Amino acid sequence: MSMTGLIIRVFFNQLPPMQRGVFYDTIPLTNTLMRRDWKQIPRDEKRPQWAGIYITMNSKGTIVLSRSTHDLLGAPAAFMLFYDSANNTIGLKPTALGQRHAYPLIKSGRHGGRKVSAYRLIKECSLVIDQTLEFPDAEIDTDGLLLLNLRTAKISNRALNHPTRRNEHTDS
């Protein structure tokens, strides 16, 4: 069944009582009214929950990246760390391992994740991080800098469900 027109219901309440009523009119639907711009979404072997950018930071300053995040950044061997106090944002810039001020990446876990120790960042910038934070809106800017906004960071669900934290809630 194809629809050839759009039916519009028009009310004429301003007319005299004898001419009031509901009238219907048909407007033809053409491709100029509704233009579709389809984009095919490819499927690969990567599980959906790991397809996007996933980054956490714990209270000791360890920043952990998923394998897909590491790959999106070009699989660097190290990062340069930056901090923007006005916007409360951490910046990670991919760099070579031999560069000055480069923080090396270490393998984390068995699925290809990476971690970088940023304890100096916490101490020098006086950051207070009590729980493991997750950065749901982490993004890569046009310069290739990975931006971690501390204002919008949330406590990681994995940290919230940790057995030691569950015991805190049952004691009270």
FIBATI-509957 format. One record per residue (C-alpha): residue number from 1; residue in one letter; x, y, z. Coordinates in Angstrom, 3 decimals. Example, Ala and Ser with C-alpha at 12.3 -4.5 7.8 and 13.67 -1.06 7.14 Angstrom:
// residues 2
+-----+--------+----------+----------+----------+
| num | residu |        u |        v |        w |
+-----+--------+----------+----------+----------+
|   1 |      a |   12.300 |   -4.500 |    7.800 |
|   2 |      s |   13.670 |   -1.060 |    7.140 |
+-----+--------+----------+----------+----------+
This chain:
// residues 172
+-----+--------+----------+----------+----------+
| num | residu |        u |        v |        w |
+-----+--------+----------+----------+----------+
|   1 |      m |    0.000 |    0.000 |    0.000 |
|   2 |      s |    1.557 |    3.282 |   -1.058 |
|   3 |      m |    0.520 |    6.645 |    0.182 |
|   4 |      t |    0.057 |    9.156 |   -2.613 |
|   5 |      g |   -1.070 |   12.123 |   -0.565 |
|   6 |      l |   -1.220 |   13.618 |    2.871 |
|   7 |      i |   -4.696 |   14.303 |    4.218 |
|   8 |      i |   -5.045 |   17.558 |    6.097 |
|   9 |      r |   -7.989 |   18.279 |    8.327 |
|  10 |      v |   -9.018 |   21.920 |    8.263 |
|  11 |      f |  -11.414 |   23.476 |   10.778 |
|  12 |      f |  -13.426 |   26.510 |    9.802 |
|  13 |      n |  -14.727 |   27.955 |   13.058 |
|  14 |      q |  -14.810 |   31.537 |   11.829 |
|  15 |      l |  -17.551 |   30.833 |    9.256 |
|  16 |      p |  -21.270 |   31.425 |    9.894 |
|  17 |      p |  -23.001 |   28.502 |   11.671 |
|  18 |      m |  -24.531 |   27.071 |    8.486 |
|  19 |      q |  -21.121 |   26.835 |    6.775 |
|  20 |      r |  -19.056 |   25.579 |    9.763 |
|  21 |      g |  -17.644 |   22.103 |    9.646 |
|  22 |      v |  -14.554 |   20.020 |    9.026 |
|  23 |      f |  -13.149 |   19.837 |    5.519 |
|  24 |      y |  -10.461 |   17.491 |    4.251 |
|  25 |      d |   -7.901 |   18.257 |    1.579 |
|  26 |      t |   -5.220 |   16.067 |    0.048 |
|  27 |      i |   -1.694 |   17.312 |   -0.607 |
|  28 |      p |    0.442 |   15.121 |   -2.869 |
|  29 |      l |    3.555 |   13.683 |   -1.238 |
|  30 |      t |    6.623 |   14.138 |   -3.363 |
|  31 |      n |   10.298 |   13.459 |   -2.853 |
|  32 |      t |   10.854 |   17.188 |   -2.400 |
|  33 |      l |    9.015 |   17.158 |    0.930 |
|  34 |      m |   10.807 |   14.186 |    2.494 |
|  35 |      r |   14.365 |   13.518 |    1.476 |
|  36 |      r |   16.096 |   10.586 |    3.137 |
|  37 |      d |   19.816 |   10.481 |    3.676 |
|  38 |      w |   20.589 |    6.888 |    4.675 |
|  39 |      k |   23.914 |    5.916 |    6.173 |
|  40 |      q |   24.792 |    2.244 |    6.384 |
|  41 |      i |   26.220 |    1.192 |    9.739 |
|  42 |      p |   28.848 |   -1.503 |    9.205 |
|  43 |      r |   29.071 |   -4.446 |   11.570 |
|  44 |      d |   32.433 |   -5.741 |   12.683 |
|  45 |      e |   33.738 |   -8.185 |   15.260 |
|  46 |      k |   33.940 |   -5.549 |   18.008 |
|  47 |      r |   31.306 |   -5.923 |   20.716 |
|  48 |      p |   28.955 |   -2.902 |   20.887 |
|  49 |      q |   29.825 |   -1.915 |   24.448 |
|  50 |      w |   33.483 |   -1.517 |   23.458 |
|  51 |      a |   32.902 |    0.255 |   20.139 |
|  52 |      g |   33.026 |    3.803 |   21.540 |
|  53 |      i |   35.439 |    5.808 |   23.641 |
|  54 |      y |   35.733 |    4.349 |   27.151 |
|  55 |      i |   38.068 |    5.889 |   29.732 |
|  56 |      t |   38.285 |    5.767 |   33.527 |
|  57 |      m |   40.529 |    7.404 |   36.109 |
|  58 |      n |   41.004 |    6.141 |   39.651 |
|  59 |      s |   41.970 |    7.970 |   42.843 |
|  60 |      k |   45.655 |    7.098 |   42.342 |
|  61 |      g |   45.718 |    8.830 |   38.962 |
|  62 |      t |   45.726 |    5.758 |   36.755 |
|  63 |      i |   43.909 |    6.517 |   33.511 |
|  64 |      v |   42.659 |    3.386 |   31.731 |
|  65 |      l |   41.659 |    3.356 |   28.049 |
|  66 |      s |   39.820 |    0.611 |   26.208 |
|  67 |      r |   41.502 |   -1.010 |   23.230 |
|  68 |      s |   39.127 |    0.690 |   20.791 |
|  69 |      t |   39.912 |    4.100 |   22.304 |
|  70 |      h |   43.627 |    3.356 |   22.001 |
|  71 |      d |   43.111 |    2.366 |   18.360 |
|  72 |      l |   41.049 |    5.503 |   17.618 |
|  73 |      l |   43.977 |    7.605 |   18.802 |
|  74 |      g |   46.341 |    5.812 |   16.436 |
|  75 |      a |   47.712 |    3.295 |   18.968 |
|  76 |      p |   50.314 |    5.628 |   20.497 |
|  77 |      a |   53.113 |    4.398 |   22.745 |
|  78 |      a |   52.826 |    7.378 |   25.103 |
|  79 |      f |   50.802 |   10.473 |   25.969 |
|  80 |      m |   51.589 |   14.021 |   26.959 |
|  81 |      l |   49.336 |   15.153 |   29.809 |
|  82 |      f |   47.695 |   18.572 |   29.945 |
|  83 |      y |   45.293 |   20.214 |   32.371 |
|  84 |      d |   42.989 |   23.172 |   31.703 |
|  85 |      s |   41.990 |   24.538 |   35.113 |
|  86 |      a |   39.508 |   27.055 |   33.676 |
|  87 |      n |   37.471 |   24.266 |   32.054 |
|  88 |      n |   38.460 |   21.531 |   34.531 |
|  89 |      t |   39.540 |   19.308 |   31.643 |
|  90 |      i |   42.375 |   16.820 |   31.255 |
|  91 |      g |   44.011 |   16.504 |   27.847 |
|  92 |      l |   45.906 |   13.466 |   26.573 |
|  93 |      k |   47.962 |   14.015 |   23.434 |
|  94 |      p |   49.341 |   10.935 |   21.642 |
|  95 |      t |   53.101 |   11.074 |   21.224 |
|  96 |      a |   56.179 |    8.942 |   20.702 |
|  97 |      l |   57.770 |    7.222 |   23.691 |
|  98 |      g |   61.073 |    9.098 |   23.401 |
|  99 |      q |   59.498 |   12.570 |   23.538 |
| 100 |      r |   60.224 |   14.835 |   26.484 |
| 101 |      h |   57.409 |   14.804 |   29.094 |
| 102 |      a |   55.886 |   11.664 |   27.550 |
| 103 |      y |   54.016 |    9.321 |   29.882 |
| 104 |      p |   54.342 |    5.709 |   28.669 |
| 105 |      l |   51.312 |    3.471 |   28.147 |
| 106 |      i |   51.257 |    0.079 |   29.829 |
| 107 |      k |   49.107 |   -2.899 |   28.830 |
| 108 |      s |   46.079 |   -3.304 |   31.042 |
| 109 |      g |   44.123 |   -6.519 |   31.208 |
| 110 |      r |   43.887 |   -9.262 |   28.633 |
| 111 |      h |   41.663 |   -7.468 |   26.102 |
| 112 |      g |   44.141 |   -4.883 |   24.827 |
| 113 |      g |   43.357 |   -1.930 |   27.083 |
| 114 |      r |   46.089 |    0.517 |   28.076 |
| 115 |      k |   46.786 |    2.584 |   31.162 |
| 116 |      v |   48.911 |    5.600 |   31.974 |
| 117 |      s |   49.982 |    6.714 |   35.428 |
| 118 |      a |   48.978 |   10.344 |   35.982 |
| 119 |      y |   49.578 |   10.647 |   39.732 |
| 120 |      r |   51.736 |   13.721 |   39.153 |
| 121 |      l |   48.761 |   15.401 |   37.447 |
| 122 |      i |   46.597 |   14.845 |   40.538 |
| 123 |      k |   49.232 |   16.227 |   42.906 |
| 124 |      e |   50.445 |   19.197 |   40.860 |
| 125 |      c |   46.942 |   20.340 |   39.882 |
| 126 |      s |   45.421 |   19.628 |   43.330 |
| 127 |      l |   42.698 |   17.376 |   41.931 |
| 128 |      v |   40.523 |   15.518 |   44.417 |
| 129 |      i |   39.314 |   12.184 |   43.063 |
| 130 |      d |   37.761 |    9.923 |   45.690 |
| 131 |      q |   36.205 |    7.253 |   43.440 |
| 132 |      t |   36.976 |    5.786 |   40.034 |
| 133 |      l |   35.577 |    8.210 |   37.470 |
| 134 |      e |   34.212 |    7.365 |   34.035 |
| 135 |      f |   34.175 |    9.974 |   31.264 |
| 136 |      p |   30.988 |    9.392 |   29.237 |
| 137 |      d |   31.491 |   12.435 |   27.016 |
| 138 |      a |   35.208 |   12.037 |   26.335 |
| 139 |      e |   36.047 |   13.248 |   22.855 |
| 140 |      i |   38.940 |   13.654 |   20.468 |
| 141 |      d |   39.305 |   17.229 |   19.237 |
| 142 |      t |   40.563 |   18.355 |   15.825 |
| 143 |      d |   44.183 |   18.414 |   17.038 |
| 144 |      g |   43.991 |   14.749 |   18.110 |
| 145 |      l |   43.868 |   15.668 |   21.821 |
| 146 |      l |   41.702 |   13.369 |   23.932 |
| 147 |      l |   39.579 |   15.571 |   26.219 |
| 148 |      l |   38.378 |   14.335 |   29.622 |
| 149 |      n |   35.941 |   16.755 |   31.246 |
| 150 |      l |   36.012 |   16.382 |   35.038 |
| 151 |      r |   32.781 |   18.394 |   35.411 |
| 152 |      t |   30.726 |   15.790 |   33.577 |
| 153 |      a |   32.613 |   12.717 |   34.824 |
| 154 |      k |   30.545 |   10.209 |   36.785 |
| 155 |      i |   31.449 |    7.538 |   39.269 |
| 156 |      s |   32.023 |    4.289 |   37.405 |
| 157 |      n |   29.290 |    1.679 |   37.802 |
| 158 |      r |   31.983 |   -0.908 |   38.353 |
| 159 |      a |   33.307 |    1.136 |   41.294 |
| 160 |      l |   29.791 |    1.576 |   42.685 |
| 161 |      n |   29.157 |   -2.169 |   42.580 |
| 162 |      h |   32.504 |   -3.145 |   44.072 |
| 163 |      p |   32.093 |   -5.520 |   47.073 |
| 164 |      t |   33.878 |   -3.159 |   49.480 |
| 165 |      r |   31.482 |   -0.356 |   48.607 |
| 166 |      r |   28.442 |   -2.620 |   48.963 |
| 167 |      n |   29.531 |   -3.420 |   52.525 |
| 168 |      e |   29.561 |    0.312 |   53.345 |
| 169 |      h |   25.863 |    0.579 |   52.449 |
| 170 |      t |   24.791 |   -2.461 |   54.470 |
| 171 |      d |   26.559 |   -1.308 |   57.663 |
| 172 |      s |   24.431 |    1.822 |   58.074 |
+-----+--------+----------+----------+----------+
